[in-house]
């Protein structure tokens, strides 16, 4: 299965600032996703990162707050903009090697973000 | 939007078989059922996936009845290291990657 590296693994940020999280995969993958997991909670899908086009956002998430880039088939970034304490969470990227959403996902270990 | 329901928590003892059931009444025809395991400070890890009947791999079995409205993850002879949160997920088309609340399995010595 694909090896997924996320950077940074954790960070503490000031209110009002922005942070960009990187997701690097060791092989080309068809689909990449970004999730948020608040402490003790389940995972919530933020968006699907589309290579060469704008990301597809889920209800409740907007591009201005969570801009996403995917310049190629092995890399994506998620930016958390104008952060507030409510953005304190774990952000995870996942990848799917096949072409269908029914294919198993493989996850990175996440970025633990705390906002002061 | 497909939604899954699982027990919030389960306790078991080492060496026992554990069965975790997930309800997915609105599963779509093209959806598969996938189970993940998550340890603290790690991302979820794929365990097993199935569409119907029974699937078995080296770590678990997945039982899916004919109506596919539920599924049961079976972990044979659990050990302390199986203590984790287990999620089921139904997916097969865009915008259906919805994780349920997960089941916290605690294996006791």
Interface residues (C-beta under 8 A of the other chain):
Chain A: X1 X4 X33 X42 X43 X44 X45 X48 X56 X58 X92 X94 X100 X101 X102 X104 X105 X106 X107 X108 X109 X110 X112
Chain B: X30 X31 X32 X34 X36 X41 X42 X43 X44 X45 X46 X49 X87 X91 X92 X93 X94 X95 X96 X97 X98 X99 X100 X101 X102
